[in-house]
Amino acid sequence: MDWHILIAPLIGVVIILLLVNLLSLPWWLLKNSLIGAIMLYIINFTGIITIKITFIHCLIAGVFGIPGVIGLFIYLNFLK
């Protein structure tokens, strides 16, 4: 039995899975950054703290949630 018959379909499946994951990555980032923007807008609206709404700040808030917002607040107000 030739090993190409066994290996070629496996490599094809791996390549297809990698492409699907790479193409779905931007949608995941956009969704999380939108959630982060909403969180930052609500926090800024309450007036408790003020964090400038940028794509990076929204992404951090969307991916890490409330701990990310707290980390942003500490970084922007005390460490920067």
N, C-alpha and C positions, 0 to 999 in steps of 0.2 A: 504494500500500500504506500502510495506517495504521500509524504507529509504535507505537501502543498494543499491537498484536498481537505485536510483537517485544519490547517492554520489559516488559510485565506478567509473563510467565513468568520472565524473568531476575530481576526484583525478588522474585517469590515464592520462587525457589530461594535467593536470598541471605537472605531472612527466615527460611526454614526452616533453613538452615545456621547462622545466628546463634542461633536458638533451641536447636538441638541442642547447640551448643558451650556455651551458657550453662547448660543443664540438666545437662550432664556435668561442669561445673566443680566443684560441691560433692563429687562422688564422688572426683574427682582429689585434692582437698584432704584429704578424710577418709583416703584411702589413704596419702597421703604423711605425714600427721600420725601415723597408726598405725605406719608404718615408723619415723618419728622417735622415737615413744614407746618402741618396742622398742629402738632404738639407745641412747637415753638411759637406759633401765632397765638394759641390759647394762653400760653405762659406769659407772653408779652402783653396780651390784652388784659390780664389780671393785674399787671403792674408790680407783681412781687419781685421779679427779676427781669432784666432786659438782655436778650441775646439777639445779635444781628442775624437775620435770616439769609443765609447763603446756602448754596448747594452742599458744600462740605458739612456745614453745621446741621443741615436737614438730614443728610445721610448718616452722620454720627448719631443724631437723636433717633432716627428711624431704626437703625441697626441695634443700638445699645439700649434704647428706651430711656426710662427715667434716670438710671445711672449715667447714661451718656449725656443727658442734659445737665446733671449735676457736675459731671466732669468738665463739660464746656463752660459752665458758670465759674467753676474754680479756676480753670485755665485762663479764661478771658479777663477775670477780675483780679486774680491774685498772682498768677505766675507770669503773665505776659507783661 
